[in-house]
Amino acid sequence: MQTMNISLPEPLKDFVDQQIAEGRYSSVSEYIRDLIRSDEIRKAEDRLTSLLPEGLGSEESDLTRGDFEAIRQQAIAMLKSQKKLNS
């Protein structure tokens, strides 16, 4: 695992320390990792939202059983990944 040093103004440091003190996180590193994961999820959701109109406006196509199974497997993988992030 890599180490990264960051500088924060006092009010932000106090806020981070408060999150730890409230017991939501066990360390500053855990809090920062959670923020980064949340940002990754938000960006993925933003991308999906931006692609949705394109998908809705495209031609219809027939999905095969294999297509449906591939979509299902992707959804399961996403749920497992999200569950790990929330653990």
VMD Tcl script that builds the backbone (N, CA, C; Angstrom):
set m [mol new atoms 261]
animate dup $m
set s [atomselect $m all]
$s set {name element resname resid chain x y z} {
  {N N MET 1 A 0.849 -1.171 0.000}
  {CA C MET 1 A 0.000 0.000 0.000}
  {C C MET 1 A 0.897 1.237 0.000}
  {N N GLN 2 A 0.530 2.218 -0.773}
  {CA C GLN 2 A 1.287 3.459 -0.878}
  {C C GLN 2 A 0.897 4.427 0.229}
  {N N THR 3 A 1.836 5.283 0.589}
  {CA C THR 3 A 1.575 6.329 1.573}
  {C C THR 3 A 1.450 7.653 0.843}
  {N N MET 4 A 0.535 8.493 1.318}
  {CA C MET 4 A 0.317 9.798 0.712}
  {C C MET 4 A 0.165 10.816 1.838}
  {N N ASN 5 A 0.871 11.901 1.740}
  {CA C ASN 5 A 0.747 12.965 2.735}
  {C C ASN 5 A -0.106 14.081 2.163}
  {N N ILE 6 A -1.000 14.606 2.980}
  {CA C ILE 6 A -1.831 15.728 2.542}
  {C C ILE 6 A -1.776 16.821 3.605}
  {N N SER 7 A -1.986 18.037 3.154}
  {CA C SER 7 A -2.051 19.185 4.065}
  {C C SER 7 A -3.472 19.705 4.075}
  {N N LEU 8 A -3.979 19.956 5.267}
  {CA C LEU 8 A -5.344 20.459 5.420}
  {C C LEU 8 A -5.334 21.712 6.285}
  {N N PRO 9 A -6.199 22.664 5.964}
  {CA C PRO 9 A -6.366 23.783 6.885}
  {C C PRO 9 A -6.969 23.266 8.199}
  {N N GLU 10 A -6.752 23.966 9.253}
  {CA C GLU 10 A -7.192 23.524 10.587}
  {C C GLU 10 A -8.676 23.143 10.646}
  {N N PRO 11 A -9.583 23.948 10.051}
  {CA C PRO 11 A -11.009 23.561 10.135}
  {C C PRO 11 A -11.297 22.198 9.483}
  {N N LEU 12 A -10.622 21.892 8.365}
  {CA C LEU 12 A -10.847 20.594 7.731}
  {C C LEU 12 A -10.242 19.464 8.562}
  {N N LYS 13 A -9.076 19.685 9.133}
  {CA C LYS 13 A -8.470 18.689 10.002}
  {C C LYS 13 A -9.373 18.409 11.192}
  {N N ASP 14 A -9.937 19.465 11.776}
  {CA C ASP 14 A -10.855 19.299 12.903}
  {C C ASP 14 A -12.072 18.470 12.494}
  {N N PHE 15 A -12.579 18.726 11.287}
  {CA C PHE 15 A -13.732 17.977 10.803}
  {C C PHE 15 A -13.398 16.493 10.662}
  {N N VAL 16 A -12.241 16.191 10.068}
  {CA C VAL 16 A -11.821 14.804 9.913}
  {C C VAL 16 A -11.660 14.149 11.286}
  {N N ASP 17 A -11.015 14.847 12.192}
  {CA C ASP 17 A -10.839 14.318 13.548}
  {C C ASP 17 A -12.186 14.046 14.217}
  {N N GLN 18 A -13.157 14.897 13.949}
  {CA C GLN 18 A -14.491 14.712 14.524}
  {C C GLN 18 A -15.150 13.444 13.972}
  {N N GLN 19 A -14.944 13.162 12.674}
  {CA C GLN 19 A -15.504 11.946 12.082}
  {C C GLN 19 A -14.931 10.705 12.760}
  {N N ILE 20 A -13.641 10.753 13.069}
  {CA C ILE 20 A -12.991 9.634 13.742}
  {C C ILE 20 A -13.528 9.509 15.171}
  {N N ALA 21 A -13.632 10.649 15.861}
  {CA C ALA 21 A -14.085 10.657 17.259}
  {C C ALA 21 A -15.517 10.131 17.387}
  {N N GLU 22 A -16.348 10.380 16.374}
  {CA C GLU 22 A -17.737 9.908 16.406}
  {C C GLU 22 A -17.835 8.406 16.168}
  {N N GLY 23 A -16.717 7.780 15.808}
  {CA C GLY 23 A -16.699 6.330 15.656}
  {C C GLY 23 A -17.130 5.812 14.308}
  {N N ARG 24 A -17.379 6.696 13.376}
  {CA C ARG 24 A -17.767 6.228 12.046}
  {C C ARG 24 A -16.589 5.588 11.329}
  {N N TYR 25 A -15.388 6.018 11.669}
  {CA C TYR 25 A -14.167 5.510 11.044}
  {C C TYR 25 A -13.146 5.256 12.141}
  {N N SER 26 A -12.275 4.300 11.894}
  {CA C SER 26 A -11.275 3.983 12.907}
  {C C SER 26 A -9.974 4.745 12.713}
  {N N SER 27 A -9.808 5.363 11.540}
  {CA C SER 27 A -8.584 6.112 11.277}
  {C C SER 27 A -8.824 7.141 10.181}
  {N N VAL 28 A -7.889 8.063 10.075}
  {CA C VAL 28 A -7.949 9.066 9.005}
  {C C VAL 28 A -7.861 8.366 7.653}
  {N N SER 29 A -6.987 7.371 7.548}
  {CA C SER 29 A -6.831 6.645 6.286}
  {C C SER 29 A -8.145 5.995 5.853}
  {N N GLU 30 A -8.841 5.393 6.804}
  {CA C GLU 30 A -10.123 4.756 6.477}
  {C C GLU 30 A -11.122 5.790 5.975}
  {N N TYR 31 A -11.149 6.946 6.609}
  {CA C TYR 31 A -12.063 8.023 6.198}
  {C C TYR 31 A -11.735 8.496 4.783}
  {N N ILE 32 A -10.460 8.721 4.501}
  {CA C ILE 32 A -10.053 9.200 3.185}
  {C C ILE 32 A -10.359 8.146 2.115}
  {N N ARG 33 A -10.081 6.876 2.417}
  {CA C ARG 33 A -10.406 5.811 1.457}
  {C C ARG 33 A -11.899 5.779 1.154}
  {N N ASP 34 A -12.731 5.972 2.178}
  {CA C ASP 34 A -14.177 5.991 1.973}
  {C C ASP 34 A -14.590 7.170 1.091}
  {N N LEU 35 A -13.979 8.325 1.302}
  {CA C LEU 35 A -14.272 9.491 0.461}
  {C C LEU 35 A -13.908 9.222 -0.997}
  {N N ILE 36 A -12.757 8.602 -1.205}
  {CA C ILE 36 A -12.316 8.311 -2.572}
  {C C ILE 36 A -13.248 7.305 -3.230}
  {N N ARG 37 A -13.626 6.250 -2.500}
  {CA C ARG 37 A -14.571 5.266 -3.056}
  {C C ARG 37 A -15.907 5.917 -3.404}
  {N N SER 38 A -16.384 6.783 -2.522}
  {CA C SER 38 A -17.652 7.476 -2.773}
  {C C SER 38 A -17.552 8.343 -4.021}
  {N N ASP 39 A -16.412 8.988 -4.209}
  {CA C ASP 39 A -16.204 9.818 -5.398}
  {C C ASP 39 A -16.166 8.951 -6.655}
  {N N GLU 40 A -15.522 7.789 -6.569}
  {CA C GLU 40 A -15.500 6.870 -7.711}
  {C C GLU 40 A -16.917 6.448 -8.099}
  {N N ILE 41 A -17.721 6.106 -7.103}
  {CA C ILE 41 A -19.101 5.692 -7.355}
  {C C ILE 41 A -19.891 6.843 -7.969}
  {N N ARG 42 A -19.726 8.041 -7.408}
  {CA C ARG 42 A -20.450 9.208 -7.930}
  {C C ARG 42 A -20.091 9.459 -9.393}
  {N N LYS 43 A -18.808 9.360 -9.723}
  {CA C LYS 43 A -18.392 9.594 -11.103}
  {C C LYS 43 A -18.934 8.525 -12.039}
  {N N ALA 44 A -18.970 7.279 -11.589}
  {CA C ALA 44 A -19.538 6.208 -12.405}
  {C C ALA 44 A -21.028 6.445 -12.628}
  {N N GLU 45 A -21.723 6.880 -11.581}
  {CA C GLU 45 A -23.158 7.183 -11.716}
  {C C GLU 45 A -23.374 8.361 -12.651}
  {N N ASP 46 A -22.520 9.384 -12.556}
  {CA C ASP 46 A -22.616 10.534 -13.462}
  {C C ASP 46 A -22.417 10.103 -14.914}
  {N N ARG 47 A -21.447 9.205 -15.130}
  {CA C ARG 47 A -21.191 8.713 -16.491}
  {C C ARG 47 A -22.396 7.941 -17.004}
  {N N LEU 48 A -22.953 7.084 -16.175}
  {CA C LEU 48 A -24.128 6.321 -16.572}
  {C C LEU 48 A -25.282 7.261 -16.908}
  {N N THR 49 A -25.466 8.273 -16.079}
  {CA C THR 49 A -26.539 9.244 -16.316}
  {C C THR 49 A -26.334 9.979 -17.634}
  {N N SER 50 A -25.085 10.319 -17.939}
  {CA C SER 50 A -24.822 11.037 -19.189}
  {C C SER 50 A -25.004 10.137 -20.408}
  {N N LEU 51 A -24.785 8.819 -20.259}
  {CA C LEU 51 A -24.947 7.890 -21.380}
  {C C LEU 51 A -26.386 7.420 -21.564}
  {N N LEU 52 A -27.204 7.586 -20.546}
  {CA C LEU 52 A -28.585 7.104 -20.611}
  {C C LEU 52 A -29.374 7.688 -21.787}
  {N N PRO 53 A -29.348 9.012 -22.005}
  {CA C PRO 53 A -30.105 9.536 -23.152}
  {C C PRO 53 A -29.648 8.940 -24.484}
  {N N GLU 54 A -28.345 8.715 -24.618}
  {CA C GLU 54 A -27.823 8.104 -25.843}
  {C C GLU 54 A -28.395 6.700 -26.022}
  {N N GLY 55 A -28.422 5.945 -24.944}
  {CA C GLY 55 A -28.961 4.590 -25.011}
  {C C GLY 55 A -30.441 4.584 -25.321}
  {N N LEU 56 A -31.169 5.497 -24.696}
  {CA C LEU 56 A -32.615 5.561 -24.937}
  {C C LEU 56 A -32.933 5.998 -26.361}
  {N N GLY 57 A -32.046 6.788 -26.939}
  {CA C GLY 57 A -32.273 7.274 -28.301}
  {C C GLY 57 A -31.754 6.349 -29.377}
  {N N SER 58 A -31.073 5.293 -29.009}
  {CA C SER 58 A -30.509 4.389 -30.013}
  {C C SER 58 A -31.563 3.398 -30.510}
  {N N GLU 59 A -31.203 2.722 -31.580}
  {CA C GLU 59 A -32.120 1.732 -32.142}
  {C C GLU 59 A -32.309 0.575 -31.175}
  {N N GLU 60 A -33.489 -0.010 -31.216}
  {CA C GLU 60 A -33.756 -1.179 -30.390}
  {C C GLU 60 A -33.047 -2.379 -30.989}
  {N N SER 61 A -32.671 -3.288 -30.109}
  {CA C SER 61 A -32.057 -4.529 -30.584}
  {C C SER 61 A -32.579 -5.675 -29.724}
  {N N ASP 62 A -32.527 -6.849 -30.290}
  {CA C ASP 62 A -32.971 -8.032 -29.559}
  {C C ASP 62 A -31.819 -8.544 -28.705}
  {N N LEU 63 A -32.086 -8.690 -27.436}
  {CA C LEU 63 A -31.082 -9.254 -26.543}
  {C C LEU 63 A -31.187 -10.773 -26.578}
  {N N THR 64 A -30.050 -11.408 -26.645}
  {CA C THR 64 A -30.032 -12.868 -26.592}
  {C C THR 64 A -29.939 -13.294 -25.132}
  {N N ARG 65 A -30.124 -14.578 -24.881}
  {CA C ARG 65 A -29.980 -15.112 -23.523}
  {C C ARG 65 A -28.562 -14.845 -23.025}
  {N N GLY 66 A -27.581 -14.962 -23.903}
  {CA C GLY 66 A -26.193 -14.678 -23.534}
  {C C GLY 66 A -25.989 -13.219 -23.147}
  {N N ASP 67 A -26.641 -12.301 -23.880}
  {CA C ASP 67 A -26.557 -10.878 -23.545}
  {C C ASP 67 A -27.126 -10.626 -22.156}
  {N N PHE 68 A -28.285 -11.213 -21.910}
  {CA C PHE 68 A -28.925 -11.027 -20.616}
  {C C PHE 68 A -28.052 -11.576 -19.496}
  {N N GLU 69 A -27.448 -12.734 -19.716}
  {CA C GLU 69 A -26.592 -13.336 -18.692}
  {C C GLU 69 A -25.362 -12.463 -18.434}
  {N N ALA 70 A -24.790 -11.874 -19.470}
  {CA C ALA 70 A -23.635 -10.989 -19.299}
  {C C ALA 70 A -24.018 -9.760 -18.482}
  {N N ILE 71 A -25.170 -9.193 -18.759}
  {CA C ILE 71 A -25.662 -8.030 -18.003}
  {C C ILE 71 A -25.898 -8.431 -16.549}
  {N N ARG 72 A -26.477 -9.593 -16.348}
  {CA C ARG 72 A -26.748 -10.096 -14.999}
  {C C ARG 72 A -25.445 -10.259 -14.217}
  {N N GLN 73 A -24.432 -10.832 -14.851}
  {CA C GLN 73 A -23.149 -11.042 -14.181}
  {C C GLN 73 A -22.488 -9.704 -13.830}
  {N N GLN 74 A -22.603 -8.726 -14.713}
  {CA C GLN 74 A -22.065 -7.394 -14.421}
  {C C GLN 74 A -22.773 -6.786 -13.217}
  {N N ALA 75 A -24.079 -6.923 -13.167}
  {CA C ALA 75 A -24.852 -6.362 -12.056}
  {C C ALA 75 A -24.463 -7.036 -10.746}
  {N N ILE 76 A -24.295 -8.343 -10.768}
  {CA C ILE 76 A -23.890 -9.072 -9.557}
  {C C ILE 76 A -22.516 -8.597 -9.103}
  {N N ALA 77 A -21.587 -8.450 -10.042}
  {CA C ALA 77 A -20.240 -7.981 -9.694}
  {C C ALA 77 A -20.286 -6.575 -9.096}
  {N N MET 78 A -21.126 -5.718 -9.649}
  {CA C MET 78 A -21.252 -4.359 -9.124}
  {C C MET 78 A -21.810 -4.375 -7.711}
  {N N LEU 79 A -22.807 -5.209 -7.461}
  {CA C LEU 79 A -23.391 -5.305 -6.127}
  {C C LEU 79 A -22.381 -5.820 -5.117}
  {N N LYS 80 A -21.603 -6.838 -5.502}
  {CA C LYS 80 A -20.577 -7.367 -4.611}
  {C C LYS 80 A -19.527 -6.306 -4.304}
  {N N SER 81 A -19.136 -5.566 -5.323}
  {CA C SER 81 A -18.143 -4.509 -5.143}
  {C C SER 81 A -18.676 -3.432 -4.211}
  {N N GLN 82 A -19.925 -3.055 -4.413}
  {CA C GLN 82 A -20.545 -2.026 -3.571}
  {C C GLN 82 A -20.681 -2.521 -2.138}
  {N N LYS 83 A -21.029 -3.789 -1.970}
  {CA C LYS 83 A -21.164 -4.358 -0.629}
  {C C LYS 83 A -19.818 -4.320 0.093}
  {N N LYS 84 A -18.729 -4.616 -0.616}
  {CA C LYS 84 A -17.388 -4.552 -0.017}
  {C C LYS 84 A -17.055 -3.127 0.385}
  {N N LEU 85 A -17.449 -2.156 -0.419}
  {CA C LEU 85 A -17.168 -0.759 -0.096}
  {C C LEU 85 A -17.901 -0.319 1.149}
  {N N ASN 86 A -19.101 -0.847 1.359}
  {CA C ASN 86 A -19.905 -0.447 2.506}
  {C C ASN 86 A -19.550 -1.218 3.767}
  {N N SER 87 A -18.692 -2.234 3.642}
  {CA C SER 87 A -18.321 -3.036 4.808}
  {C C SER 87 A -17.239 -2.358 5.620}
}
mol reanalyze $m
mol bondsrecalc $m
mol representation Tube
mol addrep $m
